[in-house]
């Protein structure tokens, strides 16, 4: 089942949705050129919640992955982070 909005925050750029598995997901509007620091903070919080921040900020790089499993995990997380952003 896809996420459905259940409540909205006072900030129109940030709404919460809850899916059938009762996990929360934050939806953040696409960056439009204003309020960068607010957008960045919200995006970082979502990426950290999904355990993707270290991939996004460059703390972990593909060349640091020593085996195929680590490389596969890195690529999967990288794609997931890109989809969120």
C-alpha positions as CSV (number, residue, x, y, z in Angstrom):
1,X,0.0,0.0,0.0
2,X,1.4,3.4,-0.8
3,X,1.8,6.2,1.8
4,X,-1.1,8.4,2.5
5,X,-1.0,11.8,4.1
6,X,-2.4,11.7,7.6
7,X,-1.4,15.1,8.9
8,X,0.4,18.1,7.8
9,X,2.8,20.4,9.6
10,X,2.4,24.2,9.8
11,X,5.3,24.3,7.3
12,X,3.8,23.6,3.9
13,X,7.2,22.2,2.7
14,X,7.0,19.3,5.1
15,X,4.3,16.8,5.5
16,X,4.2,13.4,7.3
17,X,2.8,10.3,5.8
18,X,2.4,6.9,7.3
19,X,2.3,3.7,5.2
20,X,0.5,0.4,6.0
21,X,3.5,-0.9,7.9
22,X,3.3,2.1,10.3
23,X,6.6,3.5,9.4
24,X,6.8,7.3,9.0
25,X,8.2,9.0,5.9
26,X,8.8,12.6,5.5
27,X,8.1,14.3,2.2
28,X,10.0,17.4,1.4
29,X,9.2,19.6,-1.5
30,X,11.9,20.0,-4.2
31,X,14.4,22.7,-3.6
32,X,13.2,25.8,-5.4
33,X,16.2,28.1,-4.8
34,X,15.1,29.7,-1.5
35,X,15.4,28.6,2.1
36,X,18.4,26.4,1.4
37,X,19.4,25.9,5.0
38,X,15.9,24.8,6.0
39,X,15.6,22.5,3.0
40,X,19.1,21.0,3.7
41,X,18.3,20.4,7.4
42,X,15.1,18.6,6.6
43,X,16.7,16.5,3.9
44,X,19.6,15.6,6.2
45,X,17.1,14.5,8.9
46,X,15.3,12.2,6.5
47,X,18.5,10.8,5.1
48,X,19.8,10.1,8.6
49,X,16.5,8.4,9.5
50,X,17.0,6.1,6.6
51,X,20.7,5.5,7.4
52,X,21.8,7.2,4.2
53,X,23.5,10.3,5.4
54,X,27.1,8.9,5.4
55,X,26.7,7.9,1.8
56,X,25.3,11.4,0.8
57,X,27.8,13.5,2.7
58,X,30.8,11.5,1.3
59,X,31.9,10.0,4.6
60,X,31.7,6.6,2.9
61,X,32.9,6.2,-0.7
62,X,32.7,3.3,-3.1
63,X,36.4,2.9,-3.1
64,X,36.3,2.3,0.7
65,X,34.2,-0.8,0.1
66,X,36.5,-3.8,0.1
67,X,34.2,-6.6,-0.9
68,X,31.3,-7.2,-3.4
69,X,28.7,-7.2,-0.6
70,X,29.8,-3.8,0.7
71,X,29.9,-2.4,-2.9
72,X,26.4,-3.7,-3.5
73,X,25.2,-2.1,-0.3
74,X,26.8,1.2,-1.1
75,X,25.2,1.3,-4.6
76,X,21.8,0.4,-3.2
77,X,22.0,3.1,-0.5
78,X,23.3,5.6,-3.0
79,X,20.4,5.0,-5.4
80,X,17.9,5.2,-2.5
81,X,19.5,8.5,-1.3
82,X,19.3,9.9,-4.8
83,X,15.6,8.9,-5.1
84,X,14.8,10.7,-1.8
85,X,16.7,13.8,-2.8
